[in-house]
């Protein structure tokens, strides 16, 4: 299926021009542009984005935390109402419904551990329906959205010549 091939290519690098994609999937440039527009209109392609290595950018300290949240589900709407309330906060980078010990996984972005801790204590934990939270701070990123952000170390061994 050509659409799937196009989606995989765009997922790896959304900057690849339609001409190059056309060559890769054996379609015309116009056909590729039409399929991409169709996928955007259907909401299959939601957004294009860059993956930034904030440590290398040396802007401000940006901290990510994974917060496990236990929620009391509500009759007829389950976890949706609480989830909608949580994803409205600007600090929330991503939100997932999980199976297992916790119900929701909230990925939060802040300008330091103190800011993330404040968000959890003052905004998240106080929401109606939230029973408990467990916060895990990201110490180092190795791979994000399928992209390795830390290249492998160079071989530091000395060359042996005879």
C-alpha positions as CSV (number, residue, x, y, z in Angstrom):
1,X,0.0,0.0,0.0
2,X,1.6,3.3,-1.2
3,X,0.0,5.4,1.6
4,X,1.7,3.2,4.2
5,X,5.1,3.6,2.5
6,X,4.6,7.4,2.3
7,X,3.7,7.6,5.9
8,X,6.7,5.6,7.0
9,X,9.0,7.8,4.9
10,X,7.4,11.0,6.4
11,X,7.6,9.6,9.9
12,X,11.4,9.1,9.5
13,X,12.0,12.6,7.9
14,X,9.1,14.9,7.1
15,X,11.4,17.2,5.2
16,X,11.9,14.8,2.3
17,X,10.5,16.5,-0.8
18,X,7.6,14.9,-2.7
19,X,9.8,14.4,-5.8
20,X,12.1,12.1,-3.8
21,X,9.2,10.3,-2.1
22,X,7.7,9.8,-5.6
23,X,10.9,8.0,-6.7
24,X,11.0,5.9,-3.5
25,X,7.4,4.7,-3.9
26,X,7.2,4.6,-7.7
27,X,4.5,7.3,-8.1
28,X,4.5,10.7,-9.7
29,X,5.2,13.8,-7.7
30,X,1.6,14.9,-8.2
31,X,0.2,11.6,-6.9
32,X,2.4,11.8,-3.8
33,X,1.3,15.4,-3.1
34,X,-2.3,14.4,-3.6
35,X,-1.9,11.4,-1.2
36,X,-0.2,13.5,1.4
37,X,-2.9,16.2,1.2
38,X,-5.6,13.5,1.5
39,X,-3.8,12.0,4.6
40,X,-3.6,15.5,6.2
41,X,-7.3,16.2,5.4
42,X,-8.3,12.9,7.0
43,X,-6.3,13.7,10.1
44,X,-4.0,10.7,9.6
45,X,-1.0,13.1,9.4
46,X,-1.6,15.3,12.4
47,X,1.5,17.4,12.5
48,X,5.1,17.7,11.3
49,X,7.7,18.3,14.0
50,X,11.4,18.5,14.6
51,X,13.2,16.4,17.3
52,X,15.4,18.8,19.3
53,X,18.4,17.8,21.4
54,X,17.9,20.5,24.1
55,X,21.2,19.7,25.8
56,X,23.1,20.6,22.6
57,X,20.9,23.7,22.0
58,X,22.0,25.0,25.4
59,X,19.0,27.1,25.8
60,X,17.5,26.8,29.3
61,X,17.4,23.7,31.4
62,X,14.4,21.6,30.2
63,X,13.4,18.7,32.3
64,X,11.1,15.9,31.3
65,X,9.2,13.6,33.7
66,X,7.0,10.6,33.3
67,X,4.2,10.7,35.8
68,X,2.2,7.5,36.5
69,X,-1.3,8.5,37.6
70,X,-3.9,6.2,39.3
71,X,-7.5,7.5,38.5
72,X,-10.9,6.6,39.8
73,X,-12.9,6.0,36.5
74,X,-16.3,7.6,36.3
75,X,-19.5,5.8,35.2
76,X,-20.1,6.0,31.4
77,X,-17.0,8.0,30.6
78,X,-14.2,6.0,32.2
79,X,-10.9,8.0,32.2
80,X,-11.8,10.4,29.5
81,X,-12.9,13.4,31.6
82,X,-9.8,13.3,33.8
83,X,-7.6,12.8,30.7
84,X,-9.2,15.8,28.9
85,X,-8.6,17.9,32.0
86,X,-4.9,16.8,32.2
87,X,-4.0,17.4,28.6
88,X,-5.3,21.0,28.8
89,X,-2.3,21.9,31.0
90,X,0.6,23.5,28.9
91,X,3.1,21.5,30.9
92,X,1.7,18.2,29.5
93,X,3.8,17.0,26.6
94,X,2.0,13.7,26.0
95,X,-0.7,11.6,27.8
96,X,-1.5,7.9,27.4
97,X,-4.1,5.5,28.8
98,X,-2.2,2.4,30.1
99,X,-2.9,-1.1,31.3
100,X,-1.3,-2.3,34.5
101,X,-0.8,-0.8,37.9
102,X,-1.4,2.9,36.8
103,X,-4.1,4.2,34.5
104,X,-2.5,7.2,32.8
105,X,1.1,8.1,31.8
106,X,1.7,11.8,31.7
107,X,4.8,13.2,30.1
108,X,5.5,16.6,31.5
109,X,8.0,19.3,30.4
110,X,9.3,21.9,32.7
111,X,12.1,24.4,33.3
112,X,13.6,22.4,36.1
113,X,12.7,19.7,38.7
114,X,11.1,22.2,41.0
115,X,8.7,23.4,38.3
116,X,7.7,19.8,37.5
117,X,7.3,19.0,41.2
118,X,5.0,22.1,41.6
119,X,2.9,21.0,38.6
120,X,2.4,17.5,40.2
121,X,1.7,18.8,43.7
122,X,-0.5,21.8,42.9
123,X,-2.2,21.0,39.6
124,X,-2.2,17.2,38.8
125,X,-2.5,15.5,42.2
126,X,-5.3,17.9,43.2
127,X,-7.6,17.0,40.3
128,X,-10.9,15.3,41.2
129,X,-10.5,11.6,40.4
130,X,-6.7,11.4,40.7
131,X,-5.9,9.0,43.5
132,X,-2.1,8.9,43.3
133,X,0.9,9.8,41.3
134,X,4.5,8.5,40.9
135,X,7.0,10.8,39.2
136,X,10.1,9.6,37.3
137,X,12.5,12.3,36.0
138,X,14.3,11.7,32.6
139,X,18.0,11.7,33.3
140,X,19.2,11.0,29.7
141,X,17.5,10.5,26.3
142,X,19.0,7.8,24.0
143,X,16.2,7.5,21.4
144,X,13.2,9.7,20.7
145,X,10.4,8.8,18.3
146,X,12.6,6.2,16.6
147,X,15.6,8.6,16.3
148,X,18.8,8.0,18.1
149,X,19.8,11.2,19.8
150,X,23.1,10.0,21.2
151,X,25.4,8.8,18.5
152,X,27.5,5.7,19.3
153,X,30.9,6.4,20.9
154,X,33.9,6.6,18.6
155,X,36.3,3.7,18.8
156,X,39.1,5.0,21.0
157,X,41.5,2.0,20.5
158,X,44.8,2.8,19.0
159,X,45.6,1.4,15.5
160,X,48.2,-1.3,15.6
161,X,50.7,-1.2,12.7
162,X,53.5,-3.6,12.0
